[in-house]
Every structure is written in C-alpha cells, then in structure tokens.
Amino acid sequence: MGNGMSACWLRNALLLVTAAGLSWGQFKPANPTQPPAESPTFSVKVNLVRLLVSVRDATGALLTHLDKQDFRIADSGVPQEIAVFERNTSLPLSVAILVDTSGSTQRDLRYEVGSVKRFIPALLGAGNPDDALALFTFNWRTNLELDYTRNAKRAQSALRFLRGEGGTSLYDTIYLASSTLLDREGRHVIIAVTDGGDTTSYKRYDDALAAAQRADAVLYPIVVVPIPGEAGRNTGGEHALETLASATGGRIFYPESFQQLDTAFADIIRELRTQYMLGFYPKAVREEPRRYHPVKVSTQDPSLKISSRNGYYEP
C-alpha cells in the first residue's frame, strides 16, 4: 500500500472512530449503569389571581381599615399566601352599563335612563383618571351604544330616544359585555339595570357566569321597581341575578322607588371606592388549562361579611 493510500485509509479510520464517539455521546443507553446527575428544575406559576373584596360589619357598614394579615385565601381548599394587597384600591375601572329596553320596561324606562345619566358623571368625576365606561342596551338583541370612554356627554347622549320593545336577552348581554372587558387593564365591573327576567337569550345562565368570571368582572344587578309580592314578578330571574352577583363578588339591589334607584348607584360608587384588592399565585393545586378553581376569602372575624368572587378559570 502506497503512502498516499495509507494516509487516506488512516484519515477515514479516524473519521469513523470520531463519528462513533459522537454517536455514543448523543444516544445514551436505556439503562446506564451510572445515571447522570440530575439538573435542577424550576417550576413557577406566573398567573396572578386578583380578587376584589368588599367587607361589611354586622350592621352592613363598609370596613376599610383591615390589613393584609386579617385576610385568608383558600384555592380549592388549599391555603394560599397573599402576594398583593391594596386597601381602597385605585386601579382604573372599566364599567359596562347594561340597560334593559325590553317591552316590560317601557313604562319606567325614562326613570332608569335618568338615573343612569346622573350616575355617569358621578362615576367619572372622581377616582382614577383612567376610569372608563361602556353602554349597552338590550331587548331581544344586544346593542353596544358606546364603547369605553370618559366622555360623559357622549354617554348621556347615547341614552336618548330609547324605547322599550321585545324580549329580554340578559344572559347574552352579560356574556358579550364580559368579552369586551377581558383585555382591559384594572378592575372590571358590570352594572345591569333590568326588571329581572331573561326570555330570549341564546346563552344560558352558566355561560353568562363563566364569561363574567373569566373576565374578572364584578356584577351589580339593579332590579328596577319590583312589583310588591311575588305575583307577577319573575322571581326565578331575580334569584339567578342574586347568585350571579354573589358568585362574582357583587350584590343585587331592589330599589322600590325612583329615589332609591339613585341611591343604588351611589352605593355602587361607594363600594367601588372602598374595595380591597388581594392577589395570590396559586400553589399546591392542580393545574390544567381552563380548569375552574373554587376560591374562598375569609377574615379572622367570622361576623364580617365578605363579598368576593368564588372562583376563577385558568388561562
């Protein structure tokens, strides 16, 4: 074998050996005799769950002096550490106002509209300068009359010339309003002015509730001028609204006069200005996309009444 052939053969042999070594380094045996040292792994759940909380004493008065250590949070029954705490939070508000214009509201619609018109400047005139509101009307269909704005005059103008007709698609409107809140910064609120019944929605109660909870929206239904006694009232619809409000951390109002309608709006503003904001990063709970987690907020004093949403959905 000549010198040229020997050099070529030697070079090819070295390449084969090198390749074999690389292959052995890349493909490990299934059961190595000496298992490699495990590299440390880190798992961090970065999704902060925020809860807006209102606290009342036995007389119904709002309490605004509690501290972080006064609260307890449990996710799926597992105690959680409060990572974020704000008293009287000033996070910007996005408020979706839903006005029932179904046929059953025709007689009293102008009183409802008058109260909403007075509420708008009161909401936008104080608090965070980034607060904004949107206006929806609904009967058998839902209309977005005005997208989120701070222009009180435009909002009041959008309420002109409303008339009552048709059925009531309340659940559809809550569902659609929730979708507009999803990507907005800060706190999310839905105020529904209605006579309490849903007759024409495509969406169901469960759909409306899930949409509101995914949007972190607090729901305040105002049932306008309920008929005294149960005869002629949609008590089933009212009960559904009560549970929607409770599940999202809001509460329901039953004004028995047009003056009390103004009072209901004033109470909502007062509550929004005195909310606590609690936040936690879920730990030691099962994680699964779109999984629902029941949450309970409590205080050391069992006599206090807590209003907060009762769960959240994972992204």
GIHU-V879150 format. One record per residue. RES is the residue in one letter. PHI is phi as a letter, one per 40 degrees, with the letter a starting at -180 (none if undefined). Layout:
# GIHU-V879150
res:RES phi:PHI
res:RES phi:PHI
This chain:
# GIHU-V879150
res:M phi:none
res:G phi:c
res:N phi:c
res:G phi:c
res:M phi:c
res:S phi:c
res:A phi:c
res:C phi:c
res:W phi:c
res:L phi:c
res:R phi:c
res:N phi:c
res:A phi:c
res:L phi:c
res:L phi:c
res:L phi:c
res:V phi:c
res:T phi:c
res:A phi:c
res:A phi:c
res:G phi:c
res:L phi:c
res:S phi:c
res:W phi:c
res:G phi:c
res:Q phi:c
res:F phi:b
res:K phi:c
res:P phi:c
res:A phi:c
res:N phi:b
res:P phi:c
res:T phi:c
res:Q phi:b
res:P phi:c
res:P phi:c
res:A phi:c
res:E phi:c
res:S phi:c
res:P phi:c
res:T phi:b
res:F phi:b
res:S phi:b
res:V phi:b
res:K phi:c
res:V phi:b
res:N phi:c
res:L phi:c
res:V phi:c
res:R phi:b
res:L phi:b
res:L phi:c
res:V phi:b
res:S phi:b
res:V phi:b
res:R phi:b
res:D phi:c
res:A phi:c
res:T phi:c
res:G phi:g
res:A phi:c
res:L phi:c
res:L phi:b
res:T phi:b
res:H phi:b
res:L phi:c
res:D phi:b
res:K phi:d
res:Q phi:c
res:D phi:c
res:F phi:b
res:R phi:b
res:I phi:b
res:A phi:b
res:D phi:b
res:S phi:f
res:G phi:g
res:V phi:c
res:P phi:d
res:Q phi:b
res:E phi:c
res:I phi:c
res:A phi:c
res:V phi:b
res:F phi:a
res:E phi:b
res:R phi:c
res:N phi:f
res:T phi:d
res:S phi:b
res:L phi:d
res:P phi:c
res:L phi:b
res:S phi:b
res:V phi:b
res:A phi:c
res:I phi:b
res:L phi:b
res:V phi:b
res:D phi:c
res:T phi:b
res:S phi:c
res:G phi:d
res:S phi:c
res:T phi:b
res:Q phi:d
res:R phi:c
res:D phi:b
res:L phi:c
res:R phi:c
res:Y phi:c
res:E phi:c
res:V phi:c
res:G phi:c
res:S phi:c
res:V phi:c
res:K phi:c
res:R phi:c
res:F phi:c
res:I phi:d
res:P phi:c
res:A phi:c
res:L phi:c
res:L phi:c
res:G phi:c
res:A phi:a
res:G phi:g
res:N phi:c
res:P phi:c
res:D phi:c
res:D phi:d
res:A phi:a
res:L phi:b
res:A phi:b
res:L phi:b
res:F phi:b
res:T phi:b
res:F phi:a
res:N phi:b
res:W phi:c
res:R phi:b
res:T phi:b
res:N phi:b
res:L phi:c
res:E phi:c
res:L phi:a
res:D phi:c
res:Y phi:d
res:T phi:a
res:R phi:b
res:N phi:c
res:A phi:c
res:K phi:c
res:R phi:c
res:A phi:c
res:Q phi:c
res:S phi:c
res:A phi:c
res:L phi:c
res:R phi:c
res:F phi:g
res:L phi:c
res:R phi:a
res:G phi:c
res:E phi:a
res:G phi:g
res:G phi:c
res:T phi:b
res:S phi:b
res:L phi:c
res:Y phi:c
res:D phi:d
res:T phi:c
res:I phi:c
res:Y phi:c
res:L phi:c
res:A phi:c
res:S phi:c
res:S phi:c
res:T phi:c
res:L phi:c
res:L phi:d
res:D phi:b
res:R phi:c
res:E phi:c
res:G phi:g
res:R phi:c
res:H phi:b
res:V phi:b
res:I phi:b
res:I phi:b
res:A phi:b
res:V phi:c
res:T phi:a
res:D phi:c
res:G phi:h
res:G phi:b
res:D phi:b
res:T phi:b
res:T phi:b
res:S phi:c
res:Y phi:c
res:K phi:c
res:R phi:b
res:Y phi:d
res:D phi:c
res:D phi:c
res:A phi:c
res:L phi:c
res:A phi:c
res:A phi:c
res:A phi:c
res:Q phi:c
res:R phi:c
res:A phi:c
res:D phi:f
res:A phi:c
res:V phi:c
res:L phi:b
res:Y phi:b
res:P phi:c
res:I phi:b
res:V phi:c
res:V phi:c
res:V phi:f
res:P phi:c
res:I phi:c
res:P phi:d
res:G phi:g
res:E phi:c
res:A phi:c
res:G phi:g
res:R phi:b
res:N phi:c
res:T phi:c
res:G phi:c
res:G phi:c
res:E phi:c
res:H phi:c
res:A phi:c
res:L phi:c
res:E phi:c
res:T phi:c
res:L phi:c
res:A phi:c
res:S phi:c
res:A phi:c
res:T phi:b
res:G phi:g
res:G phi:c
res:R phi:a
res:I phi:b
res:F phi:b
res:Y phi:b
res:P phi:c
res:E phi:b
res:S phi:a
res:F phi:c
res:Q phi:c
res:Q phi:c
res:L phi:c
res:D phi:c
res:T phi:c
res:A phi:c
res:F phi:c
res:A phi:c
res:D phi:c
res:I phi:c
res:I phi:d
res:R phi:c
res:E phi:c
res:L phi:c
res:R phi:c
res:T phi:b
res:Q phi:c
res:Y phi:c
res:M phi:b
res:L phi:b
res:G phi:b
res:F phi:a
res:Y phi:b
res:P phi:d
res:K phi:b
res:A phi:g
res:V phi:b
res:R phi:c
res:E phi:b
res:E phi:a
res:P phi:d
res:R phi:g
res:R phi:c
res:Y phi:c
res:H phi:b
res:P phi:c
res:V phi:b
res:K phi:b
res:V phi:b
res:S phi:a
res:T phi:b
res:Q phi:c
res:D phi:c
res:P phi:c
res:S phi:c
res:L phi:c
res:K phi:b
res:I phi:b
res:S phi:b
res:S phi:a
res:R phi:c
res:N phi:b
res:G phi:i
res:Y phi:a
res:Y phi:b
res:E phi:c
res:P phi:c
